[in-house]
């Protein structure tokens, strides 16, 4: 385990932050409490449904295309190119995750296809196990937003067009995952899936998972929390099943920086509110997102002054 001193060094080296660990913990706990209350208010009223395994790729494609149309029609964020992601079944040698994006890097010039891989259950499994493996529709929507539109895929399109090689090459965990996690909440706020309680429930479930990563990472590495206690936190406070809780607790031991999802999301939300307060009626969500994404993916605090200055300047036509 890292211990408090090394954990502070990790926070500084990875995210450029020098804050008391108690402040980071409070950020995670406060967001957890808000999301838990919203989740529990909804959970008893909504029954999650799952697509059939044989229809999973078609359902993912439908959600992906709908999310792309939504961000274009609502002017959520500019798409800097016509490149598209392709939904494909995960190859056998990559079946370690249920859904993820495999996209070209910022310097690649050939083979520029980006694949949104969806892992179908193994047909040799018992039928019930196959059915339970398929993610609920609300989670599929949240995951698709996170991975593709306007999450990692769109952020990657912008990053490959960053002004300098340094901006294209170097990024922070909190910006990359924070943007994608922020996108899940922002899209619901803007109306994508908002009228479908399943979609909101899926978004909240994913938010709770990321909230628990903050408090468990700190607990394991700076507060003497054991893995059994970490697992219980994921189950009791973040509504995760036992298998997920066990995996997520173990992940804390080798990925202490996985607090970055919630940290980055909260930093982007804070900067958005600063921009809204500074610009008033002139605030544009599209301009804010474009300004945020146009500099690569450094820690959000490093972008603050530049983003606010760009938003105050007249928009370039």
Secondary structure as GFF3:
##gff-version 3
##sequence-region A 1 317
A	DSSP	alpha_helix	3	15	.	.	.	ID=ss1
A	DSSP	alpha_helix	21	43	.	.	.	ID=ss2
A	DSSP	three_ten_helix	53	55	.	.	.	ID=ss3
A	DSSP	alpha_helix	56	73	.	.	.	ID=ss4
A	DSSP	beta_strand	85	89	.	.	.	ID=ss5
A	DSSP	three_ten_helix	92	94	.	.	.	ID=ss6
A	DSSP	beta_strand	99	102	.	.	.	ID=ss7
A	DSSP	beta_strand	114	118	.	.	.	ID=ss8
A	DSSP	alpha_helix	127	133	.	.	.	ID=ss9
A	DSSP	alpha_helix	137	147	.	.	.	ID=ss10
A	DSSP	alpha_helix	152	159	.	.	.	ID=ss11
A	DSSP	alpha_helix	165	169	.	.	.	ID=ss12
A	DSSP	alpha_helix	173	190	.	.	.	ID=ss13
A	DSSP	alpha_helix	197	222	.	.	.	ID=ss14
A	DSSP	alpha_helix	227	236	.	.	.	ID=ss15
A	DSSP	alpha_helix	242	254	.	.	.	ID=ss16
A	DSSP	three_ten_helix	256	259	.	.	.	ID=ss17
A	DSSP	alpha_helix	260	279	.	.	.	ID=ss18
A	DSSP	three_ten_helix	280	282	.	.	.	ID=ss19
A	DSSP	alpha_helix	285	293	.	.	.	ID=ss20
A	DSSP	alpha_helix	300	312	.	.	.	ID=ss21
###
